[in-house]
């Protein structure tokens, strides 16, 4: 077993290093390392066919609880989390349908018009919108459209888009932490540990709402001087882009709004209906495909297959660590340091996760930590739910601290740079890092008060 | 990826390297990448030329930047991409390039 453990760790470290170095596309890295895990760790070292089958986890797809289950039905956290992959694929297809119809640009422009294109109200409205949309849609898509509109409006209204983009990115990450489907770590946590959409809303959602109010106040204090550029000068609203111009087809637009509404309703009610996220993802994908049958080529060509493949490889590599007992050793180590003190243990999970997520991709980190918190909860007095919310908040929020912490940050800063507004690390971290510390601190305090 | 023809021309003062590069680019129907590209970029994006020059032809910092779905937050990458876009109208995406050092 020791040799298998050593190889599992080597493969995992190599995968992480290659992801950071970004020399090869991330899906090839995780799939390659996944294959090595299957061959070397499970095949040669452990000679265990059952470990391979358990990690590939394909059998689970053909069971009823995978598609229809009570809200508390727990799925196997070992190996490939097919629920996450199927759900993400479904949501990607839905989002492409919405983007094609012009939904996001229309929404951004409509809100800008509603506040009469005044930079300060725009600043607050866009932060709220980033947070709200990211609760249901991946933050990359949200920021892609929001940052593009922000840059466009900044040129027309003559304000600096950087403060707005940094705030939007932060709020998108925060909004993502509020629900089960907002941020990939949450969907992995939810499907692996059997939590429902409403479990997340009641727990991380509450923390996120409180943190969002404070975040908006914080960014307003920090940036209001920079954004108050019009000095009361009248804005010529007629020269602004018409929101309706964004709509490519009224019929497609209406259909995409209905599908999005349906997805939200299905997700909110999935604890009551018993429909799993895998079912919801598949169902939403099917109706998007039916509604857009003429443009399937466009929609499918834009689906991010690379990320889905990245997830498959990642889950196999993490499965290697899990099957060889490495993650139990890490859990034992955390338990030993905290000496059975629950608050200390939660604080360790929160701050280690937040700091790690600020510099490395939070998805592999969260996927690795789930079995760790599971064994912590199994052996210690700490409640699994408490530590799950701690992990969720800290991985989702920690990524906001630096320009490379989360995907939305990279996309937001890239859109800004392409428009001639490069954002340096110093400029980004000057406001985002204190905001991150503030929100992580608030999350920790709420978790301590509410659960410990 | 389609094969690319890249001709790099070095020069000394008075050698008319720039003029030769222009002629070669015209004859071979290749875009010419020269120093004026940065001026054009600075003007178009309303940026300080010095800020762009700092990142021109620089590799990206592997530890301080990331790439997500083709979006890189390394400004060195962005400067390179902007230069290619300036000289690369979408209808001629795959044509060859002729960088010139003049």
Interface residues (C-beta under 8 A of the other chain):
Chain A: X20 X21 X22 X140 X304 X306 X307 X403 X404 X407 X409 X410 X411 X413 X414 X415 X417 X418 X419 X420 X422 X423 X425
Chain B: X44 X45 X46 X47 X51 X62 X63 X64 X65 X66 X67 X68 X69 X71 X72 X73 X75 X78 X81 X82
